[in-house]
Amino acid sequence: MESLTSPEAGLTGLFLSAFLAATLLPGGSEVAFVAFVSWQPASAWTALGVATLGNTLGGLTSVWLGRRLPEAPAGRHFPRLDRWMKRHGAFTLLLAWLPVVGDALCVLAGWRRVPWGPATLCMGLGKGLRYLALLVWVG
């Protein structure tokens, strides 16, 4: 059995933190990411991949939930976000890492039936660049 203070347990916790932070649940994985990288600097690139994967899968969960919503008239609930989504499509998900707005973008992408491939690529890229910026900041 692995220790709760092992790097593997830390990466598991980081994945869960990143996944849950990207769903509609409140929370932020940035603190967990910075803490892990500060504790295990040799595993920084692994942490970047794990956090990006977890956060992207969490965001895709929100997209999936959005696809479960009944279709409604365009722009009724989030008119500004809806217009932006209609104009830029999956590229709006480059900003899925933003607090509060990012969750709405993911649900809206699902509701607007943005294709899975472009949604995953744009969301993963945006979220990965955010963690990369944190990695550079931590130094």
Secondary structure, DSSP 8 states (H G I E B T S, - for coil): ---TTSHHHHHHHHHHHHHHHTSSS---SHHHHHHHHHH-GGGHHHHHHHHHHHHHHHHHHHHHHHHTS----TTSS-HHHHHHHHHHGGGGGGGTTSTTHHHHHHHHHHHTT--HHHHHHHHHHHHHHHHHHHHHHH-
